[in-house]
Structure formats: structure tokens, C-alpha cells
Amino acid sequence: MFLTECFGKRHLLVLMLFAGFSHLYTIRLTLSVAIVAMVNNTAIPHVNKSVSDVCEYSGDNSTEASQDGDFVWNEYEQGLILGSFYWGYVMTNMLGGRLAEIIGGKIVYGGGVFVTSALTLLIPVVANTKITSLLIVLRVVQGLGEGVTVPAFVTLMAKWIPPLERSKMGAFINAGTQFGTIVALPIAGLLCQSTFLGGWPSAFYVFGVAGVLWFFLWMYLSVTDTLPFKAASTPASHSTISISEKMYIQDTLGQTDTQKKQSIPWKHIFTSMPFWAIFVVHFAENWGFYALLMEMPTYMKNILHYNILQDSFISTLPYIVMWIFSIVAGMIADSLCSKGYLSTAATRRVFNSIGMYGPMICTILVGYAGCNKYMAIGLLCGALGLIGGTYSGFRNSHLDIAPNFAGTLMGITNTAATIPGFLAPQVTGYLINGNVGRKDVFCCLGNKNIEKCKA
């Protein structure tokens, strides 16, 4: 009985959602790491000619040992390939939210992970055709599959997680994205440097297979009800949940065994100021996160001169900080609410402010770190780490203001918040195209030999 109370069906659900998001982010990030090994930098004149003008190579962190790949993609084309995933992702968020509310979040979430994982296995094959447009199309279709997952997850939270557990459980699930990043960066780096299955293609094969295996485990452990592949998306429809856990969840959420589907109150949604506040902050947070997520491996190599293996390990540090901070912040947030120190709204505002203004300050300061590698990495840790505060902030607000339509609300805001996914890398690629390493673009303030930089 004690074990059932401490680890019930909702906890298993949370654990599997955590693992699902971990797989999704390993898949999403693999190309950001592999592209460093895939690109033939020496065939792109402006990449290496003046890169040493910014930060000097130093001993064992030199990129001289790095080998060039087979693909001649300049910075803009690389940004296009990385960002094309989000063209598809943006199209299915609202569909995923509504489908999850109608047919259940578990089957929609699981299906999204499966499609994305299966298509990952095809990336090396398509890339080796040397037809860039085909790779872009594949990335778009991948995005279509993954786009349903976040709204479906929010729908499951609304049906399964009591209000006073949402901050810590929501933070734990979302921390799966950081865990996936922590796993993906070093492992992808090792695989790309190895000769296993041809080097960089092995990263896509390993993570793609892992995602497919997760799907079958998901269907067996947390989805299967009385019939194979029948989704138990609510406590009421779960055949093996304990009576005590079922009553606890339903009582705290005000659920009944037979709840009718409700029509979406579109007018109330689009005239709600809290909804628009969530909308704006979701867009802003994702711009910063996606820009750092996709451009950090390239920044580590081209500016700080870490090779792909070192790059992969060092790039995990900010995500480790974010992972730890988001979980701790979630526990503190729920404690403040349950003890009555702060209202739910005040708690969301406090942690959301930490997660927005802290990263803003740190990101600005990175530009002044120059060639001081330790300062730059420390500030990047602060920039990404503090974003974890938003997991106890606006990311729970969809559930707070309209739990019955949380999937639809998340679908709407996440659709807009996906735009930075393809704009941020393209804007960055446009700004630095042909300028990587130029003195007039990157002022090497952290370099002791400042006169050399000014020359």
C-alpha cells in the first residue's frame, strides 16, 4: 500500500513522459552536433580564413584534429537545414492539442515520438543523396510528427496531475529535454568521431532506434488498458490504477468517471488577457532557448576552438545546470504554494521572471566575454540554467487558467513559439554568414593581447 501511494500510475506516467521528452531532444539535437562533422569547412572559403583572428588556438583544444565532412553547406544553408524541422513542427501543435482532448493524450504523444524516431533513421540515407532539398523535406515531416507531443503532454497533465503536484512533476517532465540534451551532446560527439557505422550516421541510427524502443515500452507500460494498444488517458479509464489513487486524482481535479467533451470557447480564449500574456512570454522564451540550443555547438567550435568531442562534452554543462535548477525550482514552487506563502499566480510570476530576465542578462554578457572561455561557458550555464525557472512559471499557466482546454491553449501558444525555431538559426546564419571570426564582428574583449584584436 505504501509503495502504491509513493509510486502510483501517475508517477509511472510522469517517468515515461520524462523519458519520451529525453528521446525527442536527443533526436532534435543530433543534427546540430553531427552537422559539425558533416560539413566540409575547408571547401567554404570564409569559414576558416580568419577564424584565428578572434580567439587563438591553444594546445589540446585546437580544432586542427577535426576532419572535414562531405557536405558543402555555408552558415546560411546550415541554419536552413537545422530550422526546417520547425516548419513542420509549427503546423501540428493545434491539431495535437485538440486530438489529445478528443481521443486521449497517450496515443497522440506516443505516436508523435514514434514517427519522429522512425524518420531519424532515414536522415543518413537522404543526406547522402546530396540533394539538400530532400533532407529539408524530411526534417519538415519530422517536425510534423513531433509537433503533437507538447500539447498532448499538457492534456495528460490536466487529466492526471493534481494542482499541488504540477510544478514539480511538470518541471521533472520538462527536465527530460535537458536530460536528453545532456545525453545527446557527448554521445553524438563520440559517435561522430568514431568509425562505428560510418561515423556521424551512427548518431542518427542509435537515437532513432532508442526512440522506437521507447514507443513500444510506452504502449506496454503506460498505455495498455484492458485491450492491446487501448489508450488509458484518464484515471477513470485505467483498469489497474488503485482506488485510492484514482479517488485522490479525481477529487483534487473535480473529475467524474463520465465527463462530456466540451466545445472550445474561442471567444473567451482570444479575449483573455492572461492567455495573451502566456502567448507573448512563450514566444520570447523559445527564441532564446532555440538560438542557444542550435548554435552552441558551432559557437564552441568556430569561436572558442573546441573540437567536436570537447565541444559536445562542454556544451552539456549549461543543460546540466538547467536540469538541476528546473527540478529544484519546481519543488520550491509547489512548497511555496502548498504552505500558503505565495498564491499560484504569484508563484508563476516569480519563477517566470527568474526564467526570463536572468537568461537575458547572461546572454548579453556572453558578448562581452570575448575569448575568456571560462567566463563564456559560465555565462552560458547561467543563460540556459535559469530558463528552467519557466517550468514553474508560464508553462503551467495553461493548466491554471483552463485545465479542460490546456492542450488547445498549449497548441496555440506553442505554434507561435515554434516560429523562433526556424527564424532564430536563419537570422543567426544570415548575421554571421561570411563573418565567422572577423575582428569587426566579434571584438575579442577577453583576449589579453587586445592590441592584436584591434589591429
C-alpha positions in Angstrom: 0.0 0.0 0.0 2.8 2.4 0.9 4.6 1.6 -2.4 1.3 2.3 -4.3 0.9 5.7 -2.7 4.5 6.7 -3.2 4.7 5.4 -6.8 1.3 5.1 -8.5 0.2 5.2 -12.1 0.6 9.0 -12.3 4.2 8.6 -11.3 4.8 6.0 -13.9 3.2 8.3 -16.5 5.5 11.1 -15.4 8.6 8.9 -15.7 7.6 7.7 -19.2 6.9 11.3 -20.3 10.3 12.3 -19.0 11.9 9.5 -21.0 9.9 10.5 -24.0 11.0 14.1 -24.0 14.6 12.9 -23.4 14.4 10.9 -26.6 12.7 13.7 -28.6 15.5 16.1 -27.7 18.3 13.7 -28.4 16.7 13.3 -31.8 16.2 17.0 -32.3 19.7 17.9 -31.2 21.6 15.2 -33.0 21.8 17.1 -36.3 23.1 20.2 -34.5 26.1 18.1 -33.3 26.5 15.9 -36.4 26.4 18.9 -38.8 29.8 20.0 -37.5 31.3 16.6 -38.7 29.2 16.6 -41.9 30.3 19.9 -43.3 33.4 20.3 -45.4 34.7 23.6 -43.8 37.8 23.9 -46.0 35.6 24.0 -49.1 33.8 27.1 -47.7 36.4 29.9 -48.1 35.1 32.3 -45.5 34.8 29.8 -42.6 38.5 29.2 -41.7 40.4 32.0 -43.3 40.2 34.5 -40.5 38.7 32.4 -37.6 42.0 32.6 -35.7 41.8 36.3 -35.7 39.2 36.2 -32.9 40.4 33.6 -30.4 43.8 31.9 -30.6 44.1 28.1 -30.8 45.5 26.7 -27.6 47.1 23.3 -27.4 44.7 20.4 -26.9 41.5 22.3 -27.6 42.5 23.1 -31.1 40.2 22.1 -33.9 43.2 21.1 -36.1 42.5 17.4 -35.4 38.9 17.7 -36.7 38.2 16.1 -40.0 36.0 17.7 -42.7 32.9 16.1 -43.9 31.4 15.7 -47.4 28.8 18.5 -47.4 29.5 22.0 -48.7 26.9 24.0 -46.7 27.6 27.6 -45.7 26.3 29.0 -42.5 23.0 30.1 -44.0 22.4 26.7 -45.5 23.2 25.0 -42.2 20.7 27.3 -40.5 18.1 26.4 -43.1 18.6 22.7 -42.6 18.5 23.0 -38.8 15.5 25.3 -38.8 13.4 23.3 -41.4 12.3 20.9 -38.7 10.2 23.7 -37.1 8.4 24.4 -40.4 6.6 21.1 -39.8 6.5 21.4 -36.1 4.6 24.6 -36.2 1.8 23.1 -38.3 0.6 20.3 -36.0 0.6 21.9 -32.5 -3.0 22.9 -32.5 -4.0 19.7 -34.2 -2.1 17.7 -31.5 -3.8 19.6 -28.6 -7.3 19.1 -29.9 -6.7 15.4 -30.9 -5.4 14.7 -27.4 -8.5 16.2 -25.9 -10.8 14.1 -28.1 -9.0 10.7 -28.4 -6.6 10.9 -25.5 -3.2 12.3 -24.9 -1.3 9.0 -24.6 -1.9 7.7 -28.1 -1.2 11.1 -29.6 2.0 11.6 -27.6 3.3 8.1 -28.3 2.5 8.3 -32.0 4.4 11.6 -32.3 7.5 10.1 -30.7 7.3 7.0 -33.0 7.0 9.0 -36.2 9.9 11.3 -35.3 12.2 8.4 -34.2 11.5 6.3 -37.3 12.2 9.2 -39.7 15.5 9.9 -37.9 16.8 6.5 -39.2 16.4 7.9 -42.7 18.4 11.0 -42.3 21.8 9.5 -43.3 20.3 7.9 -46.3 18.6 11.1 -47.5 21.6 13.3 -46.7 24.0 11.0 -48.7 21.9 11.6 -51.8 23.5 15.1 -51.7 20.1 16.6 -52.6 19.7 19.2 -49.9 16.0 19.8 -50.6 15.2 16.2 -49.8 16.9 16.5 -46.4 14.9 19.7 -45.7 11.6 17.9 -46.6 12.5 15.0 -44.3 13.2 17.4 -41.5 9.8 19.1 -42.1 8.0 15.8 -41.9 9.9 15.0 -38.7 8.6 18.3 -37.3 5.0 17.4 -38.3 5.3 14.2 -36.1 6.9 15.8 -33.1 4.6 18.9 -33.2 1.7 17.0 -31.5 3.7 15.9 -28.5 3.9 19.0 -26.3 0.1 19.8 -26.4 -0.6 16.0 -25.8 1.7 16.1 -22.8 -0.2 19.1 -21.3 -3.5 17.3 -21.9 -2.2 14.4 -19.9 -1.0 16.7 -17.1 -4.5 18.2 -16.9 -6.1 14.8 -16.5 -3.6 13.1 -14.2 -1.6 15.6 -12.1 -3.2 17.3 -9.0 -2.7 21.1 -8.9 -0.3 21.0 -5.9 2.0 18.5 -7.7 2.1 20.2 -11.1 5.1 22.4 -10.6 7.5 19.6 -9.5 6.1 17.0 -11.8 5.8 19.4 -14.8 9.4 20.5 -14.1 10.6 16.9 -13.9 8.9 16.0 -17.2 10.2 19.1 -18.9 13.7 18.4 -17.5 13.7 15.4 -19.8 14.5 17.9 -22.5 17.7 18.9 -20.7 18.5 15.2 -19.8 18.1 14.3 -23.5 20.5 17.2 -24.4 23.0 16.1 -21.7 22.9 12.6 -23.2 22.8 13.7 -26.9 25.7 16.1 -26.9 28.5 13.8 -25.6 27.2 10.6 -27.1 26.6 12.2 -30.5 30.1 13.7 -30.4 31.6 10.3 -29.6 29.7 8.6 -32.3 30.6 11.3 -34.9 34.3 10.9 -34.0 34.1 7.1 -34.2 34.1 4.8 -37.2 31.0 2.9 -35.9 28.5 2.6 -38.8 30.4 5.2 -40.7 30.8 7.9 -38.0 28.2 10.6 -38.0 25.4 8.4 -39.4 25.6 6.2 -36.3 24.3 9.0 -34.1 21.0 9.0 -36.1 20.8 5.2 -36.1 21.4 4.9 -32.3 19.0 7.6 -31.3 16.3 6.6 -33.8 16.3 3.0 -32.6 16.2 4.2 -29.0 13.1 6.3 -29.7 11.3 3.4 -31.5 12.0 1.1 -28.5 10.6 3.7 -26.1 7.4 3.8 -28.1 6.8 0.0 -27.6 7.6 0.3 -23.9 5.2 3.2 -23.7 2.4 1.2 -25.3 3.1 -1.7 -23.0 3.6 0.0 -19.7 1.6 3.2 -19.6 -0.9 3.0 -22.4 -2.1 -0.6 -22.4 -5.5 -0.9 -20.7 -7.8 -4.0 -20.9 -7.1 -4.3 -24.6 -3.8 -4.1 -26.5 -3.0 -0.6 -27.6 -6.0 0.9 -26.0 -5.1 4.3 -24.5 -6.0 4.9 -20.9 -5.6 8.7 -21.0 -7.5 9.4 -17.8 -7.6 7.8 -14.3 -11.2 6.8 -14.9 -10.3 4.7 -18.0 -7.3 3.0 -16.4 -8.0 -0.6 -15.4 -5.2 -1.2 -13.0 -5.0 2.1 -11.1 -5.6 1.8 -7.3 -8.9 3.0 -6.0 -7.2 5.4 -3.6 -5.0 7.0 -6.3 -8.0 7.3 -8.6 -10.1 9.0 -6.0 -7.3 11.3 -5.0 -6.7 12.5 -8.5 -10.4 12.8 -9.3 -11.2 14.6 -6.1 -8.4 17.2 -6.5 -9.2 17.8 -10.2 -13.0 17.6 -9.8 -13.3 14.8 -12.3 -16.0 12.2 -12.7 -15.9 8.8 -14.4 -18.0 10.1 -17.3 -17.0 13.6 -18.4 -18.5 15.0 -21.5 -16.4 16.6 -24.2 -16.8 20.4 -24.3 -16.8 22.7 -27.2 -13.9 25.2 -27.4 -14.8 28.7 -26.1 -12.8 30.5 -28.8 -14.2 34.0 -28.0 -13.2 33.7 -24.3 -9.8 32.4 -25.3 -8.9 35.2 -27.6 -10.3 37.9 -25.4 -8.4 36.7 -22.3 -5.5 38.8 -21.2 -3.9 36.0 -19.2 -3.9 33.9 -22.4 -2.1 36.7 -24.4 0.4 37.1 -21.6 1.3 33.4 -21.9 1.3 33.7 -25.6 3.9 36.5 -25.6 6.2 35.0 -22.9 6.2 31.6 -24.6 7.4 33.2 -27.9 10.1 35.2 -26.2 11.4 32.2 -24.1 11.6 29.9 -27.1 13.6 32.4 -29.2 16.4 32.5 -26.7 16.3 28.8 -26.0 16.3 27.6 -29.6 19.0 30.0 -30.6 21.3 28.7 -27.9 20.3 25.1 -28.5 21.1 25.0 -32.2 24.0 27.4 -32.4 26.1 26.5 -29.3 28.0 23.6 -30.9 29.0 25.8 -33.8 30.0 28.6 -31.4 32.1 26.2 -29.4 34.0 25.1 -32.5 34.4 28.2 -34.6 34.9 30.8 -31.9 36.2 29.0 -28.8 38.0 26.4 -30.9 36.9 23.2 -29.1 37.0 20.1 -31.4 33.7 18.2 -31.9 34.4 15.8 -29.0 35.3 18.5 -26.5 32.5 20.7 -27.9 30.0 18.0 -27.2 31.0 17.5 -23.5 31.4 21.1 -22.7 28.1 22.0 -24.3 26.3 19.8 -21.8 27.3 21.9 -18.8 24.6 24.6 -19.4 21.9 21.8 -19.7 23.1 20.1 -16.6 22.6 23.4 -14.7 19.2 23.9 -16.3 18.2 20.3 -15.5 19.1 20.6 -11.8 17.7 24.1 -11.4 14.3 23.4 -13.1 13.7 20.4 -10.7 14.8 22.3 -7.6 12.7 25.3 -8.6 9.6 23.1 -9.2 9.9 21.6 -5.7 10.3 25.0 -4.2 7.4 26.4 -6.2 5.0 23.6 -5.0 6.2 24.0 -1.4 5.5 27.8 -1.5 2.0 27.2 -2.8 1.1 24.3 -0.5 2.3 26.2 2.6 0.4 29.3 1.6 3.4 31.6 1.3 2.5 32.5 -2.3 -0.6 32.2 -4.4 -0.5 30.2 -7.6 -0.4 33.4 -9.7 2.4 34.9 -7.6 4.5 31.8 -7.8 4.1 31.7 -11.5 5.2 35.3 -11.8 8.2 35.0 -9.5 9.7 31.9 -11.2 8.8 33.1 -14.7 10.7 36.4 -14.0 13.7 34.4 -12.9 13.5 32.3 -16.1 13.2 35.2 -18.4 15.3 38.1 -17.1 18.2 36.0 -15.7 18.9 34.4 -19.2 18.6 37.8 -20.9 21.3 39.3 -18.7 23.6 36.3 -19.1 23.2 36.2 -22.8 24.1 39.8 -23.2 27.2 39.4 -21.1 28.4 36.5 -23.2 29.1 39.0 -26.0 31.5 40.8 -23.6 33.3 37.6 -22.5 35.4 37.6 -25.7 38.0 34.9 -25.7 37.7 34.1 -22.0 36.5 30.6 -22.4 35.7 30.0 -18.7 33.7 33.2 -18.5 31.8 32.5 -21.7 30.9 29.0 -20.6 29.9 30.1 -17.1 27.6 32.8 -18.6 26.1 30.2 -21.0 25.4 28.0 -18.0 23.6 30.9 -16.4 21.7 31.7 -19.5 20.3 28.2 -20.1 20.2 27.2 -16.4 17.9 30.0 -15.3 15.5 29.3 -18.2 14.5 26.3 -16.0 12.5 28.7 -13.8 9.9 29.0 -16.6 8.9 25.4 -16.0 7.3 26.5 -12.7 6.2 29.7 -14.5 4.2 30.2 -17.7 4.5 26.5 -18.7 2.0 25.6 -16.1 -0.3 28.5 -16.7 -2.3 26.8 -19.4 -3.4 24.3 -16.8 -4.1 27.0 -14.3 -6.4 29.1 -16.4 -8.3 26.4 -18.4 -7.5 22.8 -17.5 -10.2 21.3 -19.7 -8.7 23.1 -22.8 -5.0 23.1 -21.7 -4.0 21.1 -24.8 -5.7 23.5 -27.2 -4.1 26.5 -25.4 -0.7 25.0 -25.5 -1.2 24.1 -29.1 -1.9 27.8 -29.9 0.9 29.3 -27.9 3.4 26.6 -28.9 2.6 27.2 -32.5 3.6 30.8 -32.3 6.6 29.9 -30.0 7.8 27.5 -32.7 8.4 30.3 -35.2 11.8 31.1 -33.4 12.8 27.5 -34.1 13.3 28.3 -37.8 13.8 32.0 -37.6 16.5 32.1 -34.9 19.0 29.8 -36.7 18.3 31.6 -40.1 18.7 35.1 -38.6 21.9 34.0 -36.8 23.2 32.3 -40.0 22.4 35.5 -42.0 24.2 37.7 -39.5 27.3 35.6 -39.3 27.4 34.3 -42.9 31.0 35.0 -44.1 31.7 36.8 -40.9 32.8 34.0 -38.6 35.9 35.2 -36.9 36.1 38.7 -38.3 37.5 41.3 -35.9 34.9 43.9 -36.7 32.1 41.4 -35.9 33.5 39.7 -32.7 35.5 42.1 -30.5 37.9 39.9 -28.5 37.5 41.7 -25.2 38.6 38.7 -23.2 41.9 38.4 -25.1 44.9 39.6 -23.1 46.6 40.7 -26.4 43.8 43.2 -27.1 46.0 45.2 -29.4 46.1 42.2 -31.8 42.3 42.2 -31.9 42.2 45.9 -32.7 44.7 45.6 -35.4 
